[in-house]
Amino acid sequence: MNDHLPLILFDPECPLCLRFKQGLSYLDPSLNFVSARETEIYEKFPQLNQQECLERVHLITKSGEVFKGPEVVDYLLQTLPGVSKFAWLLENEQGEKVKKFFYDKAEELRELSLKKREDCNQCPKR
């Protein structure tokens, strides 16, 4: 298990999650990811709940702080090289609305993708 912090937990069975992981890895190859399905992560970080981690992206910082869902987006905007230079564009009321809208839409797509997979007779079941 790759447990170098900061660490992003994601669902490898979710196509949208995999695409975000690929995109983030491209933006910053030093980011570390671990499957939210790996039980060892919950032994190492007992404050995490597996079901919650499968429902929303989680990030554990070097100091051990845990960010969830849209908080992860904020953290990445502030810390990713290149991206952080534009973070100020989102640091107002309209920016917060844009981030919330984007995260909510991504969450809807993730849920639809997982539902579609569950309804597929040819797809492996979770």
C-alpha positions in Angstrom: 0.0 0.0 0.0 1.3 3.4 -0.9 0.9 5.5 2.3 3.1 8.5 1.7 1.2 11.6 2.7 -0.7 13.5 1.4 -2.8 10.5 0.3 -5.9 10.5 -1.8 -8.4 7.7 -1.4 -10.4 6.8 -4.5 -12.7 4.1 -5.7 -10.9 2.2 -8.5 -14.2 0.6 -9.6 -15.6 4.0 -10.5 -14.6 5.1 -14.1 -15.0 8.8 -13.2 -12.8 8.4 -10.1 -10.2 6.7 -12.3 -10.3 9.6 -14.8 -9.9 12.2 -12.0 -7.0 10.1 -10.6 -5.3 10.1 -14.0 -5.8 13.8 -14.5 -4.5 14.7 -11.0 -1.5 12.3 -11.6 -0.8 14.2 -14.8 -0.9 17.6 -13.0 1.2 16.4 -10.2 3.0 13.1 -10.5 4.0 13.3 -6.8 0.4 12.8 -5.6 -0.2 9.5 -3.8 -3.3 7.5 -4.3 -4.7 4.4 -2.6 -7.9 2.4 -3.2 -10.6 3.1 -0.8 -11.3 -0.7 -1.0 -7.9 -1.6 0.6 -8.7 -2.6 4.2 -5.2 -1.9 5.4 -5.8 1.9 5.0 -8.5 1.7 7.7 -6.1 -0.1 10.1 -3.5 2.6 9.6 -6.1 5.4 9.8 -8.9 4.3 12.1 -10.6 7.7 11.9 -11.6 6.8 8.3 -14.9 4.9 7.5 -14.7 2.7 4.4 -18.3 3.4 3.3 -17.8 7.1 3.6 -14.5 6.9 1.6 -16.3 5.0 -1.2 -19.0 7.6 -1.3 -16.7 10.7 -1.3 -13.1 11.4 -2.1 -10.9 11.7 1.0 -7.5 13.2 1.4 -5.1 12.8 4.3 -2.5 15.5 4.7 1.0 15.2 6.1 -0.2 16.5 9.4 -3.0 13.8 9.5 -5.9 16.1 8.8 -8.6 14.5 6.7 -10.4 16.4 4.0 -13.6 15.1 2.4 -15.5 15.8 -0.9 -15.3 19.5 -1.9 -12.7 20.1 0.8 -10.3 18.0 -1.2 -10.9 20.3 -4.2 -10.0 23.3 -2.1 -6.9 21.6 -0.7 -5.7 20.7 -4.2 -6.4 24.1 -5.6 -4.2 25.6 -2.9 -1.4 23.1 -3.1 -1.0 21.8 -6.7 1.8 23.6 -8.5 0.5 25.7 -11.4 -3.1 25.3 -10.2 -2.6 27.3 -7.0 -1.6 30.3 -9.1 -5.3 30.5 -10.2 -6.9 29.6 -6.9 -7.6 33.3 -6.2 -10.2 33.2 -9.0 -12.4 30.9 -6.9 -11.9 32.6 -3.5 -15.1 34.5 -3.5 -18.9 33.8 -3.3 -19.2 33.1 -7.1 -16.1 30.9 -7.0 -17.6 28.9 -4.1 -20.7 28.4 -6.1 -18.7 27.2 -9.2 -16.7 24.7 -7.0 -19.9 23.4 -5.4 -21.7 23.1 -8.8 -18.7 21.3 -10.3 -18.3 18.9 -7.4 -22.1 18.2 -7.2 -22.2 17.4 -11.0 -19.2 15.2 -10.8 -20.8 13.4 -7.9 -24.0 12.9 -9.9 -22.0 11.5 -12.8 -20.2 9.1 -10.4 -23.4 7.8 -9.0 -24.9 7.3 -12.5 -21.8 5.5 -13.6 -21.9 3.2 -10.6 -25.7 2.6 -11.1 -25.2 1.8 -14.7 -22.4 -0.7 -13.8 -24.7 -2.4 -11.3 -27.4 -2.7 -13.9 -25.0 -4.2 -16.5 -25.1 -8.0 -16.7 -21.7 -8.1 -18.2 -19.9 -5.9 -15.7 -18.2 -7.4 -12.6 -20.3 -6.7 -9.4 -18.8 -4.8 -6.4 
